[in-house]
Each structure stands twice: as C-alpha cells, then as structure tokens.
Amino acid sequence: MTALKRLLLIGGSVMALLASGCGSEDGSAPQSSETPVTEAPKVTTTAEAVTTVSNTTQHPVKEAAEYGKVIALTFDDGPNTTCTPKVLDLLEQYGARASFFVIGDNINESSAEVMKRAYDMGCEINNHSRTHSYMNKMTAEEIKAEIKYTSDLVEKYTGEPTRFFRPPYIAVNQTMFDSIDLPFINGKGCNDWEDKVSAEQRVEKVLAQAEDGAIILLHDQAANFQTVQALETLIPELQKQGYELVTLTELFYAKGIEPKSDSTPIIYSNCMQETNW
C-alpha cells in the first residue's frame, strides 16, 4: 500500500476541517472598504499537501505528480432542482468534477438531494453565505452566523463542512478576512448571470481565460440554462485542450499550494497567483 493510500484511509475517517455570486463576479476588483496587502500563497512540500488533501472522503485523489494541467469549474447560487441537475448530468457524462458554492437559504429537502448527488459524484460543496447579502456591511458576529448556517447545513447533508468561501458580489473588507476561517475564492467569469450574454459568448470568454491552475466562475441559478448550453461545448473542449476538470481542493493540491485561510487579504482566481487579482 502506498503512503498516499495509507493517508487516505486514515483521513477518510476524519471530518474535513479544511478551508472550504453574481453582480461583480467577473474577475474585477472587489468592492472593499480597505486596500488589501497581498501575500504570495504558501507553497507546501508534497508530503504536506498530501496530508492536507487526505482529510476528505469526497475526492478521487491521486499523487500530485500525476496531475497535468488542471482547471476548477465553480458554480454559484445553488442548489436547485432545475439547473443544478443538468450541470451534474454534463459533469457525469464527461467524467469531470466541479465545486459548488451554495447559498444556505436555497438548501431545502429537495435541493439538498441534488447537493448530495454532487457530493457523491466527487464534487465539492462550498460556502456562498446564507443570504447572499453584502457581507462587508455586516458585523463580525453577523458574518460568522452567515458562514456557520450554510456550513452546518452542508455538513448535515454531506457529512463534511464547507472548505472554501466566495463572497457575494466579491464585496470584501478586513473584518470578513478576520472573521471567516476559509480561503476566499473569486474566479475568471463570463457574466453568465446576465441573460444578454449568449451561450456562445460564455464559451468564448471562458476559453480565452483558460490556463493551468485557473478557477472559472459560473452560475447554476435555477433558470440559467444558457450556462448549461455553454457547458455542452466548454467541458469537452477544455478536456480536448488537455485540462483535467477538478475540485478546488484538488487544484491547490495538484500544485502543492496551501491556500491562505487566515486574515491574509487574498482572493484566488488562480491557485498559483502571487497577487490578489
């Protein structure tokens, strides 16, 4: 048995404690009341990265060296019983994995079944707040309550808490970084929450931004079927270009990077970035 498999067997029994939109989620600068001072992400050794990622049961993890070019497709604003299942159908068809940033108030008995399906497929369930409000206008206590509500519901239905956080509207301030013990994720978007952006335009924009280590920001809102249509082209085309479509945990692991989850004001759009944007 390899060292990695032993770690996975040990980690599989441990509840993961790893760090788990809309509006301006197009890769532009956040609406922030403070100017962040950015640090480069900490690079771990391979052994450290393996130990970190092994504390999860939801990812088909392999040795970091076995990954080639990787991209993380991420979806905001679910779960729901209309669009999210269609996204999952395509991921399943092409053997791809993704990360879903869910809104706590969108989780009910029916949508939770869809969320659990995503988890069981090896996808990752992350935190997009409870109410999708401007959290940079909240107190520290209100911020923590938003995160806890959603993470507790995710853990209730999947057995694991959320690992990453995407701020609604990518609106942040230092109080949020101090209050949320999860890595902050942005992404390279295509304004796919806007009906006027056609499926073809979404495909073109995403492919133009594709690069190794990139985080792609999309939405699985209840009626966002143009993004589903775009995925019919995007997923096989990205795979044709040699990208493996992975979860965020896998993305950082494959590159040997430990994402910041402390008070450091950094929001990732590529796991290898050395500046905030």
C-alpha positions as semicolon CSV with decimal commas, in nm:
position;residue;x (nm);y (nm);z (nm)
1;M;0,000;0,000;0,000
2;T;0,143;0,340;-0,095
3;A;0,196;0,615;0,158
4;L;-0,079;0,817;-0,011
5;K;-0,331;0,534;0,020
6;R;-0,246;0,490;0,389
7;L;-0,303;0,862;0,440
8;L;-0,635;0,843;0,258
9;L;-0,753;0,551;0,473
10;I;-0,665;0,745;0,785
11;G;-0,805;1,071;0,656
12;G;-1,128;0,913;0,530
13;S;-1,250;0,873;0,887
14;V;-1,170;1,228;0,989
15;M;-1,421;1,508;0,933
16;A;-1,257;1,752;0,700
17;L;-1,165;2,078;0,862
18;L;-1,009;2,230;0,556
19;A;-1,087;2,570;0,443
20;S;-1,383;2,525;0,222
21;G;-2,250;3,531;-0,698
22;C;-2,341;3,743;-0,913
23;G;-2,310;4,114;-0,960
24;S;-1,941;4,191;-0,996
25;E;-1,820;3,829;-1,011
26;D;-1,639;3,878;-1,339
27;G;-1,286;3,881;-1,205
28;S;-1,289;4,256;-1,139
29;A;-1,162;4,411;-0,817
30;P;-1,386;4,362;-0,510
31;Q;-1,598;4,630;-0,352
32;S;-1,384;4,678;-0,045
33;S;-1,362;4,945;0,218
34;E;-0,994;4,870;0,272
35;T;-0,695;4,819;0,048
36;P;-0,566;4,464;0,090
37;V;-0,197;4,396;0,134
38;T;-0,143;4,073;-0,053
39;E;0,100;3,797;0,026
40;A;0,202;3,514;-0,200
41;P;0,031;3,183;-0,122
42;K;0,234;2,949;0,095
43;V;0,389;2,664;-0,100
44;T;0,393;2,335;0,085
45;T;0,602;2,029;0,038
46;T;0,446;1,735;-0,141
47;A;0,411;1,549;0,187
48;E;0,231;1,842;0,347
49;A;-0,005;1,872;0,052
50;V;-0,086;1,501;0,061
51;T;-0,160;1,517;0,433
52;T;-0,392;1,814;0,382
53;V;-0,596;1,670;0,098
54;S;-0,619;1,323;0,250
55;N;-0,856;1,453;0,518
56;T;-1,150;1,424;0,280
57;T;-1,358;1,139;0,150
58;Q;-1,513;1,316;-0,146
59;H;-1,224;1,344;-0,391
60;P;-1,064;1,071;-0,605
61;V;-0,717;1,187;-0,503
62;K;-0,403;1,070;-0,678
63;E;-0,038;1,165;-0,641
64;A;0,015;1,534;-0,713
65;A;0,269;1,447;-0,981
66;E;0,003;1,253;-1,171
67;Y;-0,195;1,570;-1,244
68;G;-0,119;1,764;-1,560
69;K;-0,297;2,088;-1,649
70;V;-0,584;2,150;-1,411
71;I;-0,882;2,385;-1,404
72;A;-1,158;2,420;-1,144
73;L;-1,509;2,489;-1,271
74;T;-1,708;2,655;-0,993
75;F;-2,082;2,727;-0,975
76;D;-2,259;2,984;-0,759
77;D;-2,609;3,033;-0,619
78;G;-2,747;2,680;-0,598
79;P;-2,855;2,431;-0,508
80;N;-3,181;2,391;-0,700
81;T;-3,378;2,116;-0,871
82;T;-3,382;2,267;-1,221
83;C;-3,043;2,387;-1,343
84;T;-2,807;2,217;-1,097
85;P;-2,910;1,863;-1,203
86;K;-2,840;1,948;-1,567
87;V;-2,493;2,071;-1,475
88;L;-2,435;1,747;-1,286
89;D;-2,554;1,542;-1,583
90;L;-2,287;1,700;-1,803
91;L;-2,013;1,663;-1,543
92;E;-2,106;1,298;-1,506
93;Q;-2,116;1,245;-1,881
94;Y;-1,761;1,371;-1,924
95;G;-1,610;1,235;-1,602
96;A;-1,545;1,586;-1,470
97;R;-1,561;1,728;-1,117
98;A;-1,652;2,078;-1,004
99;S;-1,706;2,291;-0,694
100;F;-2,045;2,436;-0,597
101;F;-2,076;2,750;-0,384
102;V;-2,418;2,716;-0,225
103;I;-2,645;2,969;-0,058
104;G;-2,780;2,847;0,274
105;D;-3,131;2,978;0,220
106;N;-3,151;2,779;-0,107
107;I;-3,099;2,449;0,074
108;N;-3,422;2,260;0,141
109;E;-3,513;1,892;0,146
110;S;-3,544;1,874;-0,234
111;S;-3,240;2,080;-0,329
112;A;-3,036;1,902;-0,063
113;E;-3,083;1,578;-0,256
114;V;-2,924;1,745;-0,560
115;M;-2,640;1,878;-0,346
116;K;-2,582;1,532;-0,204
117;R;-2,571;1,391;-0,557
118;A;-2,297;1,641;-0,645
119;Y;-2,101;1,541;-0,335
120;D;-2,140;1,171;-0,411
121;M;-2,005;1,235;-0,763
122;G;-1,682;1,368;-0,612
123;C;-1,773;1,735;-0,646
124;E;-1,706;1,982;-0,366
125;I;-1,968;2,183;-0,176
126;N;-1,852;2,527;-0,063
127;N;-1,988;2,836;0,108
128;H;-2,154;3,136;-0,061
129;S;-2,316;3,271;0,259
130;R;-2,669;3,221;0,389
131;T;-2,850;3,517;0,235
132;H;-2,623;3,641;-0,047
133;S;-2,604;3,988;0,106
134;Y;-2,326;4,246;0,114
135;M;-2,126;4,096;0,397
136;N;-1,878;4,385;0,400
137;K;-2,161;4,584;0,562
138;M;-2,210;4,330;0,842
139;T;-2,064;4,299;1,190
140;A;-1,818;4,021;1,269
141;E;-2,093;3,831;1,451
142;E;-2,332;3,858;1,157
143;I;-2,060;3,742;0,917
144;K;-1,982;3,436;1,127
145;A;-2,353;3,350;1,152
146;E;-2,390;3,360;0,772
147;I;-2,100;3,119;0,726
148;K;-2,195;2,885;1,008
149;Y;-2,556;2,849;0,892
150;T;-2,454;2,734;0,544
151;S;-2,164;2,519;0,656
152;D;-2,381;2,342;0,915
153;L;-2,645;2,259;0,653
154;V;-2,385;2,130;0,410
155;E;-2,238;1,912;0,682
156;K;-2,584;1,787;0,776
157;Y;-2,646;1,654;0,425
158;T;-2,294;1,554;0,313
159;G;-2,111;1,479;0,635
160;E;-1,846;1,744;0,568
161;P;-1,838;2,120;0,630
162;T;-1,761;2,370;0,360
163;R;-1,395;2,423;0,261
164;F;-1,383;2,749;0,064
165;F;-1,579;3,074;0,063
166;R;-1,684;3,302;-0,222
167;P;-1,802;3,645;-0,107
168;P;-2,136;3,757;-0,253
169;Y;-2,068;4,023;-0,516
170;I;-1,696;3,976;-0,438
171;A;-1,750;4,253;-0,182
172;V;-1,497;4,222;0,100
173;N;-1,327;4,406;0,384
174;Q;-1,076;4,316;0,651
175;T;-1,348;4,227;0,901
176;M;-1,453;3,945;0,669
177;F;-1,097;3,814;0,634
178;D;-1,061;3,825;1,013
179;S;-1,395;3,652;1,076
180;I;-1,402;3,376;0,812
181;D;-1,156;3,092;0,856
182;L;-1,179;2,971;0,495
183;P;-0,983;3,061;0,180
184;F;-1,158;3,331;-0,026
185;I;-1,225;3,240;-0,389
186;N;-1,304;3,468;-0,683
187;G;-1,257;3,334;-1,035
188;K;-1,241;3,416;-1,404
189;G;-1,600;3,481;-1,505
190;C;-1,807;3,550;-1,813
191;N;-2,100;3,747;-1,666
192;D;-2,315;3,440;-1,710
193;W;-2,580;3,565;-1,467
194;E;-2,687;3,810;-1,740
195;D;-2,939;3,678;-1,992
196;K;-2,799;3,909;-2,260
197;V;-2,472;3,713;-2,259
198;S;-2,530;3,430;-2,505
199;A;-2,411;3,073;-2,458
200;E;-2,162;3,127;-2,739
201;Q;-2,021;3,438;-2,571
202;R;-1,986;3,248;-2,245
203;V;-1,790;2,975;-2,419
204;E;-1,564;3,225;-2,594
205;K;-1,487;3,419;-2,275
206;V;-1,411;3,111;-2,065
207;L;-1,186;2,955;-2,328
208;A;-0,999;3,283;-2,366
209;Q;-0,923;3,284;-1,992
210;A;-0,839;2,915;-1,956
211;E;-0,496;2,847;-1,811
212;D;-0,332;2,596;-1,583
213;G;-0,448;2,648;-1,224
214;A;-0,739;2,874;-1,318
215;I;-1,066;2,899;-1,128
216;I;-1,365;2,950;-1,359
217;L;-1,663;3,133;-1,209
218;L;-2,005;3,024;-1,339
219;H;-2,360;3,009;-1,203
220;D;-2,610;2,728;-1,168
221;Q;-2,901;2,956;-1,082
222;A;-3,242;2,797;-1,119
223;A;-3,311;2,925;-1,472
224;N;-2,956;2,969;-1,604
225;F;-2,991;2,722;-1,889
226;Q;-2,763;2,921;-2,121
227;T;-2,472;2,822;-1,898
228;V;-2,582;2,459;-1,925
229;Q;-2,582;2,503;-2,302
230;A;-2,235;2,660;-2,284
231;L;-2,105;2,368;-2,078
232;E;-2,203;2,128;-2,356
233;T;-1,920;2,287;-2,554
234;L;-1,690;2,400;-2,275
235;I;-1,634;2,075;-2,090
236;P;-1,527;1,861;-2,387
237;E;-1,327;2,148;-2,537
238;L;-1,130;2,208;-2,217
239;Q;-1,062;1,836;-2,192
240;K;-0,955;1,832;-2,557
241;Q;-0,705;2,106;-2,472
242;G;-0,556;1,879;-2,206
243;Y;-0,716;2,018;-1,890
244;E;-0,841;1,796;-1,612
245;L;-1,151;1,946;-1,450
246;V;-1,106;1,913;-1,074
247;T;-1,233;2,042;-0,743
248;L;-1,072;2,337;-0,568
249;T;-0,912;2,110;-0,311
250;E;-0,754;1,907;-0,591
251;L;-0,650;2,222;-0,776
252;F;-0,440;2,352;-0,487
253;Y;-0,315;2,003;-0,402
254;A;-0,202;1,934;-0,760
255;K;0,015;2,248;-0,750
256;G;0,148;2,191;-0,398
257;I;-0,007;2,509;-0,262
258;E;-0,178;2,562;0,073
259;P;-0,444;2,832;0,027
260;K;-0,449;3,112;0,283
261;S;-0,733;3,076;0,533
262;D;-0,627;3,330;0,793
263;S;-0,659;3,709;0,799
264;T;-0,444;3,750;0,488
265;P;-0,649;3,956;0,239
266;I;-0,614;3,739;-0,070
267;I;-0,886;3,610;-0,305
268;Y;-0,786;3,343;-0,553
269;S;-0,871;3,338;-0,923
270;N;-0,577;3,108;-0,996
271;C;-0,430;2,883;-0,731
272;M;-0,077;2,988;-0,831
273;Q;-0,128;3,363;-0,822
274;E;0,110;3,578;-0,620
275;T;-0,108;3,889;-0,609
276;N;-0,470;3,940;-0,517
277;W;-0,606;3,953;-0,871
